[in-house]
Amino acid sequence: MTGESQPARRDRRVFNAIFLATLVGILAALVNMVVADRAPSDRPDEPVETGFRADPDRDLPGPDYIPEGAPLKPPPAAPPRAGYKTIDFDTLSAFDYDAEANVVPEDVEALSGTLVELLGVMYYGVEDPDRVEDFYLMPSHLVCCFGTPRANDTVSVKLKKGSHTQYVLNYYLIRGRITVELLRDNAGNALALYRITDAEAEVLE
């Protein structure tokens, strides 16, 4: 009779069993590594920092940079709508504002509650550029796009319920009721000294 002896067959079965167990162990370890990489972290969610901080991974041009296609200055303003007061960022930004002291000139404080018209550009940090319902308005693209704007260079705009606009580089004419009130982000940083609510946004060509 030919073939392996019984001890040889037994040794081969032991070897095959050891080899198979080792292979299964290696495969299991690889699967665990992949799952661990894809699994959500057990660490608590870190607070999301909001505000106007430039992206550290973004190469920023010089301070005199204007985005391609952006207007260098606003078009001439039309006469204000009846019942509205025309204001500008020269007034809103004319003083050095300290968020801790929170001292605002009387003439600026007196604007609170007034229906106003204001020209400015939209800050680029919006969730959906095709459907913008609230945003920050700033005097120009130099202030808007680079660095950290001052709180009194910034107006929080909330459009009328059910209305929206789009993000474009053009200047916007904003109509609505202004409130002089400091807004802060979740970390306590000052964001905007002004807000305009129940607003209309008209893109100026």
N, CA, C and O of each residue as an XYZ file, in Angstrom:
820
protein
N       0.862     -1.177      0.000
C       0.000      0.000      0.000
C       0.902      1.232      0.000
O       1.853      1.330      0.776
N       0.570      2.196     -0.916
C       1.373      3.427     -1.002
C       0.664      4.560     -0.271
O      -0.492      4.428      0.132
N       1.373      5.676     -0.105
C       0.790      6.844      0.562
C       1.519      7.162      1.841
O       2.460      6.485      2.255
N       1.016      8.268      2.471
C       1.656      8.722      3.690
C       1.326      7.780      4.836
O       0.305      7.093      4.861
N       2.242      7.793      5.767
C       1.988      7.030      6.987
C       1.006      7.799      7.855
O       0.785      8.992      7.649
N       0.430      7.124      8.808
C      -0.531      7.769      9.702
C       0.086      8.918     10.473
O      -0.555      9.964     10.578
N       1.319      8.795     11.035
C       1.921      9.950     11.730
C       2.121     11.144     10.797
O       1.938     12.291     11.204
N       2.499     10.870      9.542
C       2.717     11.965      8.595
C       1.403     12.692      8.306
O       1.361     13.921      8.257
N       0.322     11.909      8.114
C      -0.968     12.547      7.867
C      -1.403     13.383      9.061
O      -1.969     14.463      8.888
N      -1.141     12.891     10.280
C      -1.505     13.636     11.477
C      -0.719     14.940     11.571
O      -1.271     15.985     11.915
N       0.582     14.865     11.261
C       1.406     16.073     11.309
C       0.933     17.103     10.288
O       0.925     18.304     10.557
N       0.530     16.600      9.079
C       0.065     17.540      8.078
C      -1.238     18.214      8.515
O      -1.406     19.411      8.280
N      -2.160     17.486      9.143
C      -3.411     18.065      9.621
C      -3.137     19.130     10.684
O      -3.779     20.180     10.699
N      -2.179     18.850     11.570
C      -1.832     19.836     12.601
C      -1.273     21.097     11.970
O      -1.620     22.212     12.360
N      -0.378     20.899     10.963
C       0.218     22.048     10.285
C      -0.848     22.885      9.588
O      -0.851     24.113      9.672
N      -1.759     22.187      8.892
C      -2.821     22.918      8.178
C      -3.712     23.678      9.152
O      -4.129     24.798      8.858
N      -4.008     23.091     10.297
C      -4.849     23.758     11.279
C      -4.170     25.001     11.825
O      -4.797     26.048     11.990
N      -2.862     24.871     12.108
C      -2.114     26.028     12.622
C      -2.054     27.130     11.565
O      -2.246     28.307     11.871
N      -1.785     26.737     10.315
C      -1.696     27.718      9.231
C      -3.028     28.436      9.041
O      -3.055     29.656      8.884
N      -4.136     27.687      9.055
C      -5.447     28.288      8.874
C      -5.782     29.240     10.022
O      -6.318     30.324      9.789
N      -5.474     28.847     11.254
C      -5.746     29.709     12.404
C      -4.938     30.995     12.317
O      -5.444     32.072     12.632
N      -3.679     30.886     11.890
C      -2.832     32.073     11.744
C      -3.390     33.012     10.678
O      -3.435     34.227     10.868
N      -3.816     32.433      9.553
C      -4.375     33.239      8.464
C      -5.643     33.965      8.905
O      -5.824     35.145      8.603
N      -6.521     33.258      9.621
C      -7.751     33.869     10.120
C      -7.427     35.020     11.083
O      -8.074     36.067     11.053
N      -6.424     34.810     11.929
C      -6.035     35.858     12.867
C      -5.530     37.103     12.166
O      -5.852     38.220     12.571
N      -4.731     36.916     11.104
C      -4.212     38.059     10.348
C      -5.354     38.829      9.680
O      -5.399     40.059      9.722
N      -6.285     38.073      9.057
C      -7.420     38.714      8.406
C      -8.285     39.485      9.405
O      -8.750     40.586      9.110
N      -8.497     38.903     10.582
C      -9.294     39.573     11.610
C      -8.636     40.876     12.060
O      -9.311     41.884     12.272
N      -7.312     40.841     12.203
C      -6.588     42.043     12.614
C      -6.706     43.144     11.557
O      -6.877     44.317     11.890
N      -6.615     42.754     10.280
C      -6.751     43.741      9.209
C      -8.145     44.358      9.191
O      -8.286     45.567      9.002
N      -9.181     43.532      9.386
C     -10.554     44.026      9.420
C     -10.743     45.001     10.573
O     -11.385     46.038     10.405
N     -10.192     44.683     11.742
C     -10.310     45.564     12.904
C      -9.643     46.913     12.655
O     -10.147     47.948     13.090
N      -8.512     46.901     11.957
C      -7.816     48.143     11.659
C      -8.656     49.031     10.754
O      -8.735     50.241     10.967
N      -9.286     48.430      9.739
C     -10.121     49.207      8.822
C     -11.325     49.777      9.544
O     -11.663     50.946      9.358
N     -11.984     48.960     10.375
C     -13.166     49.405     11.108
C     -12.809     50.525     12.071
O     -13.562     51.489     12.213
N     -11.661     50.403     12.733
C     -11.241     51.428     13.688
C     -10.997     52.760     12.998
O     -11.300     53.815     13.556
N     -10.440     52.717     11.759
C     -10.184     53.952     11.030
C     -11.466     54.638     10.622
O     -11.522     55.866     10.551
N     -12.524     53.837     10.346
C     -13.776     54.408      9.859
C     -14.761     54.717     10.965
O     -15.723     55.454     10.744
N     -14.548     54.175     12.145
C     -15.505     54.383     13.241
C     -15.424     55.800     13.756
O     -14.343     56.389     13.757
N     -16.539     56.369     14.197
C     -16.512     57.720     14.762
C     -15.707     57.755     16.047
O     -15.617     56.769     16.778
N     -15.128     58.908     16.300
C     -14.307     59.056     17.496
C     -15.163     59.000     18.749
O     -16.297     59.479     18.764
N     -14.606     58.406     19.808
C     -15.299     58.369     21.096
C     -15.116     59.665     21.869
O     -15.731     59.862     22.917
N     -14.265     60.551     21.347
C     -14.047     61.809     22.046
C     -15.254     62.699     21.896
O     -15.918     62.669     20.860
N     -15.556     63.491     22.908
C     -16.689     64.409     22.775
C     -16.443     65.408     21.662
O     -15.298     65.759     21.379
N     -17.511     65.866     21.032
C     -17.401     66.834     19.954
C     -16.726     68.096     20.465
O     -17.086     68.635     21.511
N     -15.745     68.552     19.709
C     -15.087     69.794     20.062
C     -15.939     70.958     19.588
O     -16.592     70.842     18.551
N     -15.959     72.059     20.294
C     -16.793     73.185     19.868
C     -16.352     73.701     18.508
O     -15.157     73.797     18.230
N     -17.313     74.030     17.669
C     -17.023     74.560     16.352
C     -16.805     76.057     16.473
O     -17.672     76.790     16.949
N     -15.655     76.493     16.043
C     -15.345     77.915     16.133
C     -15.962     78.636     14.948
O     -15.727     78.271     13.797
N     -16.741     79.646     15.233
C     -17.341     80.434     14.170
C     -16.773     81.831     14.210
O     -16.139     82.226     15.188
N     -16.996     82.566     13.163
C     -16.491     83.925     13.134
C     -15.766     84.199     11.838
O     -16.075     83.587     10.815
N     -14.813     85.100     11.860
C     -14.208     85.582     10.638
C     -12.714     85.299     10.622
O     -11.929     86.163     10.232
N     -12.316     84.131     11.030
C     -10.903     83.791     11.019
C     -10.526     83.221      9.653
O     -11.235     82.374      9.109
N      -9.404     83.692      9.103
C      -8.966     83.205      7.811
C      -8.544     81.743      7.914
O      -8.042     81.304      8.948
N      -8.753     80.992      6.830
C      -8.372     79.580      6.776
C      -6.850     79.490      6.821
O      -6.187     80.038      5.940
N      -6.268     78.811      7.828
C      -4.805     78.769      7.939
C      -4.150     78.014      6.789
O      -2.960     78.206      6.538
N      -4.898     77.152      6.074
C      -4.332     76.386      4.972
C      -4.480     77.116      3.635
O      -4.112     76.587      2.586
N      -5.010     78.308      3.682
C      -5.265     79.053      2.457
C      -4.205     80.118      2.277
O      -3.907     80.875      3.200
N      -3.630     80.174      1.068
C      -2.648     81.215      0.770
C      -3.397     82.512      0.481
O      -4.119     82.615     -0.512
N      -3.220     83.492      1.351
C      -3.940     84.744      1.212
C      -3.097     85.758      0.443
O      -1.903     85.899      0.708
N      -3.719     86.474     -0.520
C      -2.988     87.528     -1.219
C      -2.694     88.689     -0.276
O      -3.001     88.646      0.915
N      -2.099     89.711     -0.840
C      -1.765     90.886     -0.042
C      -3.002     91.647      0.385
O      -4.103     91.350     -0.078
N      -2.833     92.633      1.269
C      -3.980     93.351      1.838
C      -4.745     94.192      0.823
O      -5.877     94.595      1.094
N      -4.149     94.469     -0.354
C      -4.826     95.284     -1.364
C      -5.510     94.433     -2.432
O      -5.949     94.949     -3.460
N      -5.598     93.117     -2.179
C      -6.196     92.225     -3.176
C      -7.713     92.412     -3.258
O      -8.394     92.545     -2.242
N      -8.227     92.418     -4.501
C      -9.666     92.438     -4.747
C      -9.994     91.199     -5.564
O      -9.332     90.964     -6.575
N     -10.989     90.387     -5.180
C     -11.337     89.196     -5.964
C     -11.650     89.557     -7.413
O     -12.240     90.602     -7.687
N     -11.252     88.687     -8.332
C     -11.489     88.937     -9.747
C     -12.982     89.118    -10.018
O     -13.801     88.295     -9.607
N     -13.319     90.176    -10.694
C     -14.714     90.449    -11.024
C     -15.450     91.274     -9.994
O     -16.593     91.670    -10.223
N     -14.822     91.541     -8.870
C     -15.494     92.315     -7.818
C     -15.407     93.799     -8.131
O     -14.366     94.266     -8.593
N     -16.480     94.554     -7.890
C     -16.429     96.002     -8.113
C     -15.514     96.673     -7.099
O     -15.465     96.280     -5.933
N     -14.794     97.686     -7.556
C     -13.864     98.379     -6.670
C     -14.581     99.335     -5.726
O     -14.086     99.632     -4.638
N     -15.742     99.811     -6.143
C     -16.509    100.721     -5.292
C     -17.985    100.551     -5.614
O     -18.334    100.070     -6.692
N     -18.846    100.936     -4.699
C     -20.282    100.760     -4.939
C     -20.790    101.724     -5.991
O     -20.220    102.800     -6.174
N     -21.855    101.350     -6.684
C     -22.465    102.284     -7.629
C     -23.137    103.434     -6.882
O     -23.368    103.333     -5.677
N     -23.450    104.514     -7.573
C     -24.132    105.635     -6.902
C     -25.443    105.174     -6.277
O     -26.189    104.396     -6.872
N     -25.709    105.656     -5.088
C     -26.922    105.251     -4.376
C     -28.109    106.059     -4.881
O     -28.008    107.266     -5.102
N     -29.235    105.376     -5.060
C     -30.472    106.045     -5.455
C     -31.084    106.712     -4.229
O     -30.710    106.386     -3.103
N     -32.003    107.623     -4.423
C     -32.684    108.228     -3.266
C     -33.347    107.145     -2.427
O     -33.862    106.172     -2.978
N     -33.344    107.292     -1.119
C     -33.899    106.236     -0.255
C     -35.406    106.094     -0.447
O     -36.097    107.041     -0.824
N     -35.885    104.907     -0.183
C     -37.319    104.656     -0.202
C     -37.982    105.460      0.909
O     -37.389    105.698      1.962
N     -39.201    105.868      0.661
C     -39.935    106.655      1.665
C     -40.003    105.886      2.980
O     -40.345    104.703      3.004
N     -39.679    106.559      4.055
C     -39.713    105.951      5.381
C     -38.398    105.339      5.814
O     -38.281    104.862      6.943
N     -37.390    105.343      4.923
C     -36.087    104.757      5.228
C     -35.018    105.848      5.302
O     -35.113    106.879      4.635
N     -34.013    105.601      6.116
C     -32.899    106.530      6.281
C     -31.651    105.901      5.666
O     -31.314    104.763      5.990
N     -30.970    106.614      4.794
C     -29.726    106.120      4.206
C     -28.585    106.272      5.211
O     -28.338    107.364      5.722
N     -27.896    105.171      5.487
C     -26.710    105.210      6.335
C     -25.559    104.576      5.569
O     -25.772    103.975      4.516
N     -24.339    104.705      6.088
C     -23.194    104.098      5.417
C     -22.202    103.584      6.456
O     -22.299    103.886      7.646
N     -21.245    102.798      5.962
C     -20.243    102.238      6.863
C     -19.267    103.294      7.366
O     -18.591    103.085      8.373
N     -19.191    104.423      6.675
C     -18.343    105.502      7.200
C     -18.826    105.924      8.586
O     -18.028    106.274      9.455
N     -20.125    105.887      8.774
C     -20.693    106.222     10.093
C     -20.559    105.053     11.062
O     -20.154    105.233     12.211
N     -20.901    103.853     10.593
C     -20.900    102.681     11.476
C     -19.493    102.297     11.928
O     -19.313    101.746     13.014
N     -18.490    102.592     11.085
C     -17.123    102.140     11.363
C     -16.188    103.258     11.794
O     -14.985    103.037     11.934
N     -16.716    104.445     12.005
C     -15.869    105.631     12.198
C     -15.165    105.677     13.542
O     -14.307    106.537     13.744
N     -15.491    104.792     14.462
C     -14.908    104.873     15.807
C     -14.204    103.568     16.158
O     -14.512    102.510     15.608
N     -13.268    103.661     17.069
C     -12.585    102.469     17.574
C     -13.481    101.806     18.608
O     -13.807    102.404     19.633
N     -13.874    100.572     18.338
C     -14.813     99.891     19.220
C     -14.098     98.820     20.029
O     -13.356     98.002     19.486
N     -14.333     98.838     21.328
C     -13.805     97.836     22.243
C     -14.993     97.017     22.752
O     -15.865     97.537     23.448
N     -15.013     95.730     22.397
C     -16.160     94.893     22.755
C     -16.323     94.756     24.260
O     -17.442     94.588     24.745
N     -15.226     94.824     25.009
C     -15.330     94.687     26.465
C     -15.934     95.950     27.088
O     -16.773     95.863     27.985
N     -15.505     97.114     26.612
C     -16.066     98.361     27.131
C     -17.457     98.608     26.564
O     -18.321     99.153     27.252
N     -17.676     98.213     25.320
C     -18.974     98.313     24.639
C     -19.527     99.740     24.690
O     -20.681     99.971     25.051
N     -18.663    100.685     24.315
C     -19.065    102.091     24.258
C     -19.307    102.468     22.803
O     -18.425    102.316     21.958
N     -20.515    102.963     22.517
C     -20.915    103.325     21.157
C     -21.294    104.799     21.149
O     -21.990    105.259     22.054
N     -20.848    105.550     20.140
C     -21.219    106.972     20.073
C     -22.735    107.160     20.063
O     -23.482    106.316     19.566
N     -23.164    108.279     20.621
C     -24.599    108.521     20.767
C     -25.321    108.563     19.423
O     -26.442    108.068     19.304
N     -24.682    109.152     18.409
C     -25.351    109.252     17.113
C     -25.542    107.881     16.466
O     -26.511    107.655     15.741
N     -24.610    106.972     16.735
C     -24.750    105.602     16.223
C     -25.784    104.834     17.043
O     -26.624    104.132     16.481
N     -25.727    104.962     18.342
C     -26.704    104.291     19.214
C     -28.120    104.731     18.863
O     -29.060    103.944     18.971
N     -28.278    105.990     18.443
C     -29.597    106.522     18.126
C     -30.205    105.884     16.876
O     -31.407    106.010     16.641
N     -29.383    105.198     16.072
C     -29.905    104.535     14.877
C     -30.730    103.298     15.225
O     -31.543    102.853     14.416
N     -30.534    102.750     16.397
C     -31.195    101.503     16.770
C     -32.712    101.642     16.678
O     -33.297    102.550     17.268
N     -33.341    100.738     15.937
C     -34.785    100.761     15.750
C     -35.236    101.488     14.503
O     -36.430    101.547     14.213
N     -34.276    102.051     13.751
C     -34.605    102.842     12.567
C     -34.659    101.966     11.321
O     -33.881    101.021     11.190
N     -35.575    102.274     10.408
C     -35.586    101.644      9.090
C     -34.502    102.301      8.247
O     -34.511    103.518      8.062
N     -33.563    101.498      7.731
C     -32.395    102.058      7.051
C     -32.163    101.381      5.714
O     -32.680    100.298      5.437
N     -31.368    102.057      4.895
C     -30.812    101.499      3.670
C     -29.293    101.565      3.797
O     -28.743    102.593      4.191
N     -28.617    100.467      3.462
C     -27.172    100.386      3.653
C     -26.552     99.598      2.508
O     -27.037     98.525      2.151
N     -25.462    100.141      1.926
C     -24.717     99.448      0.878
C     -23.559     98.675      1.488
O     -22.908     99.145      2.422
N     -23.307     97.475      0.948
C     -22.168     96.690      1.397
C     -22.038     95.422      0.576
O     -22.824     95.180     -0.341
N     -21.039     94.611      0.910
C     -20.817     93.335      0.223
C     -21.063     92.194      1.191
O     -20.959     92.353      2.407
N     -21.389     91.045      0.631
C     -21.697     89.869      1.446
C     -20.416     89.122      1.808
O     -19.572     88.861      0.951
N     -20.286     88.786      3.080
C     -19.183     87.921      3.516
C     -19.335     86.550      2.871
O     -20.432     85.993      2.825
N     -18.211     86.004      2.369
C     -18.279     84.789      1.550
C     -18.665     83.534      2.328
O     -19.030     82.530      1.717
N     -18.596     83.563      3.653
C     -18.859     82.345      4.433
C     -20.343     82.072      4.610
O     -20.886     82.272      5.697
N     -21.007     81.613      3.547
C     -22.429     81.269      3.612
C     -22.577     79.770      3.347
O     -21.749     79.175      2.657
N     -23.630     79.163      3.894
C     -23.818     77.727      3.755
C     -24.188     77.331      2.334
O     -23.626     76.382      1.787
N     -25.118     78.042      1.739
C     -25.588     77.720      0.395
C     -25.585     78.995     -0.436
O     -26.479     79.826     -0.274
N     -24.595     79.177     -1.332
C     -24.504     80.427     -2.094
C     -25.719     80.702     -2.974
O     -25.963     81.850     -3.346
N     -26.479     79.670     -3.309
C     -27.647     79.860     -4.168
C     -28.915     80.184     -3.385
O     -29.918     80.593     -3.970
N     -28.877     80.007     -2.091
C     -30.057     80.303     -1.271
C     -29.584     80.861      0.067
O     -29.407     80.120      1.034
N     -29.387     82.152      0.108
C     -28.866     82.820      1.297
C     -30.016     83.538      1.994
O     -30.675     84.392      1.401
N     -30.250     83.190      3.244
C     -31.333     83.801      4.009
C     -30.814     84.736      5.097
O     -31.514     85.658      5.517
N     -29.590     84.498      5.548
C     -28.950     85.407      6.502
C     -27.453     85.404      6.240
O     -26.887     84.392      5.826
N     -26.820     86.533      6.483
C     -25.409     86.673      6.140
C     -24.841     87.888      6.864
O     -25.555     88.602      7.567
N     -23.540     88.106      6.679
C     -22.878     89.282      7.227
C     -22.571     90.259      6.096
O     -22.058     89.871      5.047
N     -22.886     91.514      6.321
C     -22.626     92.579      5.362
C     -21.429     93.386      5.842
O     -21.315     93.701      7.026
N     -20.522     93.722      4.898
C     -19.311     94.449      5.230
C     -19.079     95.562      4.220
O     -19.684     95.551      3.148
N     -18.216     96.522      4.538
C     -18.070     97.695      3.681
C     -17.513     97.404      2.299
O     -17.931     98.032      1.327
N     -16.565     96.452      2.187
C     -15.911     96.187      0.910
C     -15.301     94.800      0.946
O     -15.279     94.146      1.988
N     -14.800     94.351     -0.213
C     -14.167     93.033     -0.273
C     -12.825     93.009      0.447
O     -12.379     91.944      0.875
N     -12.184     94.138      0.586
C     -10.935     94.173      1.348
C     -11.192     93.821      2.807
O     -10.391     93.125      3.431
N     -12.288     94.290      3.342
C     -12.653     93.977      4.728
C     -13.247     92.585      4.805
O     -13.018     91.857      5.771
N     -14.013     92.212      3.783
C     -14.801     90.981      3.814
C     -13.940     89.731      3.798
O     -14.189     88.799      4.563
N     -12.935     89.697      2.940
C     -12.341     88.411      2.579
C     -11.069     88.044      3.328
O     -10.694     86.871      3.328
N     -10.401     88.970      3.953
C      -9.110     88.657      4.540
C      -8.975     89.275      5.921
O      -9.458     90.377      6.180
N      -8.305     88.540      6.801
C      -8.114     89.038      8.156
C      -9.355     88.866      9.012
O     -10.242     88.072      8.698
N      -9.402     89.618     10.090
C     -10.513     89.547     11.039
C     -11.175     90.912     11.131
O     -10.642     91.804     11.790
N     -12.325     91.101     10.488
C     -12.991     92.408     10.500
C     -13.366     92.849     11.909
O     -13.613     92.018     12.783
N     -13.408     94.145     12.121
C     -13.860     94.690     13.394
C     -15.371     94.494     13.524
O     -16.087     94.385     12.529
N     -15.829     94.453     14.754
C     -17.265     94.253     14.981
C     -18.089     95.384     14.384
O     -19.198     95.153     13.903
N     -17.556     96.617     14.410
C     -18.328     97.724     13.853
C     -18.092     97.914     12.357
O     -18.508     98.922     11.785
N     -17.417     96.938     11.716
C     -17.363     96.841     10.263
C     -18.363     95.799      9.757
O     -18.411     95.517      8.559
N     -19.148     95.237     10.648
C     -19.927     94.048     10.316
C     -21.376     94.208     10.747
O     -21.674     94.622     11.868
N     -22.280     93.863      9.811
C     -23.717     93.910     10.083
C     -24.300     92.530      9.813
O     -24.131     91.985      8.723
N     -24.974     91.974     10.786
C     -25.688     90.709     10.606
C     -27.035     91.014      9.946
O     -27.819     91.813     10.458
N     -27.295     90.367      8.800
C     -28.514     90.625      8.029
C     -29.380     89.369      8.023
O     -28.912     88.280      7.692
N     -30.624     89.531      8.387
C     -31.615     88.450      8.339
C     -32.733     88.885      7.410
O     -33.425     89.866      7.683
N     -32.915     88.157      6.305
C     -33.921     88.536      5.324
C     -35.327     88.223      5.826
O     -35.520     87.466      6.776
N     -36.301     88.833      5.154
C     -37.697     88.593      5.500
C     -38.018     87.107      5.399
O     -37.446     86.400      4.569
N     -38.914     86.644      6.226
C     -39.287     85.243      6.246
C     -39.760     84.803      4.866
O     -40.612     85.444      4.253
N     -39.194     83.702      4.392
C     -39.580     83.158      3.100
C     -38.806     83.710      1.921
O     -38.985     83.234      0.800
N     -37.953     84.697      2.135
C     -37.184     85.274      1.033
C     -35.722     84.853      1.129
O     -35.241     84.463      2.193
N     -35.030     84.938      0.007
C     -33.612     84.590     -0.019
C     -32.944     85.327     -1.171
O     -33.620     85.892     -2.031
N     -31.622     85.318     -1.183
C     -30.845     85.905     -2.261
C     -29.698     84.956     -2.592
O     -29.633     83.851     -2.053
N     -28.798     85.378     -3.469
C     -27.634     84.583     -3.846
C     -26.353     85.327     -3.482
O     -26.332     86.553     -3.382
N     -25.284     84.550     -3.285
C     -23.987     85.173     -3.055
C     -23.397     85.613     -4.397
O     -23.205     84.801     -5.302
N     -23.119     86.891     -4.505
C     -22.422     87.441     -5.663
C     -21.403     88.457     -5.154
O     -21.423     88.846     -3.986
N     -20.509     88.879     -6.054
C     -19.486     89.847     -5.663
C     -19.993     91.282     -5.703
O     -19.349     92.182     -5.164
N     -21.134     91.502     -6.333
C     -21.683     92.855     -6.431
C     -21.999     93.429     -5.049
O     -22.064     92.710     -4.053
N     -22.189     94.731     -5.025
C     -22.690     95.371     -3.816
C     -24.180     95.081     -3.666
O     -24.907     94.915     -4.646
N     -24.605     95.026     -2.419
C     -26.019     94.840     -2.088
C     -26.548     96.125     -1.455
O     -25.848     96.802     -0.701
N     -27.790     96.440     -1.777
C     -28.511     97.474     -1.054
C     -29.450     96.759     -0.087
O     -30.359     96.043     -0.507
N     -29.225     96.956      1.201
C     -30.004     96.292      2.236
C     -30.991     97.281      2.825
O     -30.626     98.396      3.198
N     -32.240     96.863      2.905
C     -33.279     97.661      3.570
C     -33.839     96.846      4.721
O     -34.144     95.664      4.561
N     -33.975     97.474      5.878
C     -34.541     96.800      7.029
C     -34.357     97.622      8.290
O     -33.898     98.763      8.244
N     -34.718     97.030      9.408
C     -34.629     97.735     10.693
C     -33.321     97.364     11.379
O     -33.035     96.190     11.613
N     -32.538     98.386     11.696
C     -31.233     98.154     12.302
C     -31.335     98.177     13.825
O     -32.100     98.945     14.407
N     -30.544     97.319     14.443
C     -30.401     97.300     15.899
C     -28.920     97.366     16.228
O     -28.124     96.625     15.652
N     -28.546     98.233     17.137
C     -27.162     98.312     17.605
C     -27.041     97.366     18.792
O     -27.497     97.671     19.894
N     -26.430     96.231     18.555
C     -26.352     95.181     19.571
C     -25.181     94.258     19.239
O     -25.105     93.738     18.126
N     -24.283     94.051     20.172
C     -23.111     93.222     19.941
C     -23.500     91.747     19.863
O     -24.174     91.222     20.750
N     -23.068     91.091     18.796
C     -23.271     89.656     18.628
C     -21.945     88.942     18.827
O     -20.909     89.387     18.332
N     -21.984     87.839     19.548
C     -20.778     87.049     19.797
C     -20.973     85.625     19.291
O     -22.105     85.160     19.157
N     -19.859     84.924     19.005
C     -19.949     83.515     18.628
C     -19.958     82.653     19.882
O     -19.958     83.169     21.000
N     -19.967     81.333     19.691
C     -20.054     80.406     20.823
C     -18.853     80.507     21.761
O     -18.942     80.161     22.939
N     -17.726     80.986     21.222
C     -16.528     81.119     22.047
C     -16.441     82.480     22.728
O     -15.487     82.753     23.456
N     -17.432     83.331     22.494
C     -17.433     84.644     23.126
C     -16.751     85.730     22.332
O     -16.636     86.861     22.806
N     -16.290     85.412     21.124
C     -15.635     86.421     20.291
C     -16.669     87.371     19.692
O     -17.755     86.944     19.302
N     -16.335     88.650     19.621
C     -17.236     89.639     19.033
C     -17.311     89.429     17.527
O     -16.284     89.331     16.855
N     -18.534     89.361     16.998
C     -18.737     89.161     15.569
C     -19.230     90.420     14.881
O     -18.605     90.897     13.933
N     -20.334     90.954     15.344
C     -20.951     92.100     14.680
C     -21.583     93.005     15.721
O     -22.152     92.536     16.707
N     -21.480     94.288     15.496
C     -22.076     95.249     16.410
C     -23.500     95.616     15.983
O     -24.254     96.212     16.752
N     -23.854     95.256     14.756
C     -25.156     95.664     14.229
C     -25.894     94.462     13.652
O     -25.290     93.477     13.227
N     -27.213     94.576     13.650
C     -28.027     93.597     12.937
C     -29.169     94.320     12.233
O     -29.723     95.291     12.749
N     -29.507     93.829     11.046
C     -30.665     94.332     10.308
C     -31.594     93.153     10.078
O     -31.203     92.155      9.473
N     -32.808     93.267     10.556
C     -33.762     92.165     10.473
C     -34.924     92.528      9.550
O     -35.132     93.689      9.195
N     -35.681     91.475      9.174
C     -36.825     91.654      8.270
C     -36.379     92.433      7.037
O     -37.035     93.377      6.596
N     -35.234     92.002      6.495
C     -34.532     92.809      5.494
C     -34.864     92.392      4.066
O     -35.327     91.281      3.808
N     -34.611     93.318      3.155
C     -34.611     93.073      1.717
C     -33.198     93.265      1.223
O     -32.482     94.144      1.701
N     -32.783     92.436      0.253
C     -31.439     92.537     -0.321
C     -31.558     92.708     -1.822
O     -32.070     91.829     -2.515
N     -31.088     93.834     -2.321
C     -31.130     94.127     -3.758
C     -29.697     94.137     -4.298
O     -28.850     94.888     -3.814
N     -29.438     93.309     -5.291
C     -28.115     93.272     -5.905
C     -28.001     94.446     -6.877
O     -28.857     94.632     -7.743
N     -26.932     95.238     -6.726
C     -26.732     96.418     -7.563
C     -25.794     96.091     -8.719
O     -24.713     95.537     -8.517
N     -26.207     96.430     -9.904
C     -25.401     96.155    -11.115
C     -24.443     97.312    -11.380
O     -23.682     97.274    -12.347
